[in-house]
Amino acid sequence: MIPLDGRSPQPLYEQIYQYIKDEIRSGKRRAGERLPSTRMLANHLKISRCTTQMAYEQLLSEGYIESVPCKGYFIAGIEELVGLDQEPAPGAVFSREEEKEDCQVDFSLRGLDLERFPFNTWRKITKNTLVDDNKEMFAAGDPQGEYGLREAVGNYLHSARGVHVRPEQIVIGAGSEYLWLLLAQILGRNRCIAMENTTYRQAFRVFSGVGMRVEPISMDANGMSALELEKSGADIAYVMPAHQFPTGIVMPVKRRQELLAWAGAGQERYLIEDDYDSEFRYKGKPIPSLQGMDPAGKVIYIGTFSKSIAPAIRVGYLVLPEKLLAVYREKAGFYASTVSRIDQNILYQFMVQGHYERHLNRMRAIYKAKHDALLEGLKSLESQFEIRGENAGLHVVLTHKGGRAEEELVEQAKRMGVRVYGISRSLIRPEPGRFTSTVLLGYGRLSPDEIRKGTKLLEQAWL
């Protein structure tokens, strides 16, 4: 029996899909168990067969069930291709048991929605990659990454982000951290790198950890201050123009041109453009990349599939300006690729067969629904809070208009069983009077119902 609520705003096919999925994930339905046919289920529930077909197709596409020709639908054995549980948010001090006990809603900045990951598709591509004892996949490959994957990534970046790139300019690596280390090797560790204050702390840790001098640059409403950058003495600047983390600022064209002018004024100056989550934008057209505006070859572009597919994929890409290719080959071209050829081929097939684009379109719709639920839930707080960064990415920024301290906001939310995160952890250096009343709310791994529950609890905590 599948309980259906005809008065619910949730479509019937989604109710069926959710019920069966929950049964599988809770262990109530075992691998290999046969499901009723779509016709039989439709007759039993007194609904159209089209509705049950849509539910089964969604379960099939996500790998929860399998279709056997002439036999029917069966519960799939879900392999742990991608971990469904995320690590605790930075700074968390609770065990998983304590976290479940003390926290009702966690607006974690690190969580992603992996419920809709296309397990079935990924599994099929994996099996096809290893069919017929494909021994070539186990041999050492190109240090820069497989040419086919680099070509596919280049085509995607050009069409989606306006990046001007040849496959020869792309380096495939196991995540952003490795690529930052590679950049330090290419550019030289005696360099001074300017970073926005606030910024992504992991990037700061990597660059400072290898001995590069990091110069924090203040931000205004448009991003990194070009005037302060000029005075800093830095010769490299690390920026996130499409959606700055954590402030959510989208850098306007004028500021981008100012940064490009700064880079062009020095022979050894470069901009590192980290385009970490540009796939998710909910208002207006996608923001073109800074690299696509650069005629002088001064922008180093870096991106990853961790946000758009899954963190466990661990594949990132670096687009080097033409003038740095010789430097790369001399200083780092002898490093073996850090991503296995098997994983590269799976991702290549996932992209060229059109699955990546379909997955992105599906996830944009899912995150848009969550984004809208969060903004709707925060409406009651608008009189006391300024809400920013709401048009892109997977988190929003709330600043208390009355100057209530960040620590107080976090603690009040915690007492109601809700976790929010202070922006101060992203500061490289303190700036008196700035970011003192600001918290961050991530919503990637929460369901719309959890988001609504969380915002109601925040309303009780803060109003």
C-alpha positions, 0 to 999 in steps of 0.5 A, a space after each residue: 500500500 502506498 499512501 497518496 494524498 490528493 490534497 497535497 501540492 506534491 504531484 502523485 508521481 513524486 509521492 510514489 517515487 518518494 515512498 518507494 525510495 524511502 522504503 529502499 533506503 530504510 532497508 524495508 525493500 531488499 535488492 532483487 525484490 520485484 516491484 508490481 508492474 506500472 499497470 498493476 500499481 496504477 489499477 491498485 491505486 486507482 490512478 493513471 498508468 502515466 503517473 506510475 510510469 513517471 515514478 518508476 522512470 525517476 527511480 530507474 534514472 537514479 539507480 534505485 530500481 532496475 528494469 529487466 526486459 520481459 520480467 519487470 522492475 526489481 530493487 537494485 543493489 545500491 553500490 556506494 559509488 558516491 558517499 551519501 553522507 557528508 563530513 560535518 561542517 567546518 568547526 563542528 565538534 559533535 559526533 554524528 550521534 550528538 549531531 542528530 540528537 542536538 540539531 534539528 536542522 543544519 544549514 551546512 555550507 558543505 552539503 549537496 543533494 546526492 539523493 538525485 545522483 544518477 547512480 544507474 547511469 554512472 554504474 552502466 558507464 563504469 561497467 562499460 569502461 571495464 568490459 572486455 578486460 580493457 587493459 589500456 585503462 590500467 596503464 599510465 596516461 597523459 600527465 595533463 589528463 586524457 585528451 578526450 576528457 580535456 576536449 570535452 571539458 574545453 567544449 563545455 567551458 566554451 559553450 557554458 562559460 565563454 572560456 577561450 581554451 584549447 585542450 592543450 591548455 587544460 590540466 586535469 587534477 584530483 580536486 582544487 587543492 592539488 591544482 592550487 599546489 600545482 599553480 604554486 609550483 608553476 608560478 613560484 612560491 616566492 610570490 605574493 598573492 592577494 586574496 579577498 577578505 573574506 575568502 575560501 579558507 581552504 585556498 588560503 591555507 594551501 597558498 600560505 602553507 606552501 610559503 606564498 605571502 598572502 595579502 588580504 584585500 578588503 572588499 566593497 559591494 563589487 568585490 575585491 578593491 582594485 585600488 587596494 590591490 594596486 597598493 598591496 605589492 601583490 603580483 597574483 590575485 585570487 578571485 571568485 567573480 561569478 559568485 564570491 565565497 562567502 559573500 555571494 557578490 557577483 563582480 560587475 563588468 567594470 570591476 572585472 575590467 579594473 582587475 584585468 587592467 591591473 594584471 596587464 600592467 605587469 609582465 608577471 601579474 596573473 589573476 586566478 579565477 576560481 569558478 567553483 559553482 557557476 553552474 547554479 544561477 537562478 536569476 538572469 543569464 549565466 555570468 560570463 567568465 573573467 577568462 573569456 574577457 581576457 585578451 592578454 592571457 592573464 587569467 588562470 581559470 580553475 574549476 571542479 566537478 565537486 559541486 556539479 556532480 559529487 564531492 567524491 568524484 575528485 576531478 578538477 581542471 586548470 586552464 593555463 594561459 598560453 604563455 604559461 604552458 612552457 613553464 608548466 612543462 618545465 616545472 611540473 610537466 613530469 608529474 603523473 596525473 592524479 586522476 585514474 584513467 578509469 575515472 577520467 573515462 567514466 567522466 568523459 563518457 558521462 559528458 559526451 553522452 549528454 548525461 552531464 548536461 541533463 544532470 545539471 538541468 535537473 539539479 538546477 531545478 531541484 536547487 531552485 525549488 530549495 532556494 525559493 523555499 528558503 527565501 519564502 521562509 526568510 520573508 518574516 526576517 526581512 525587517 531585521 535582516 539584509 539577505 544577500 547572495 540569493 541569486 546563485 550558489 547554494 547558500 545565502 548571507 544574512 546580516 542583522 540590521 541592528 548589529 546583533 553579534 554573530 556569536 549571539 545569532 549563532 548561539 540563539 539558533 543553536 538553542 532552537 536546534 538549528 545550525 547556522 555559520 558565522 562569516 568570521 571563519 572566512 576572514 584572513 584578518 579581522 576588519 573592525 566594524 565589518 562582518 560582525 553581524 553576518 551568518 551563512 545558511 547553506 541549503 544544498 543537502 536539505 529538503 524543502 520541508 527541512 528548510 521550511 522547518 529551519 526557517 520557522 525555528 530561526 524566526 522563533 530564535 531571532 524575532 
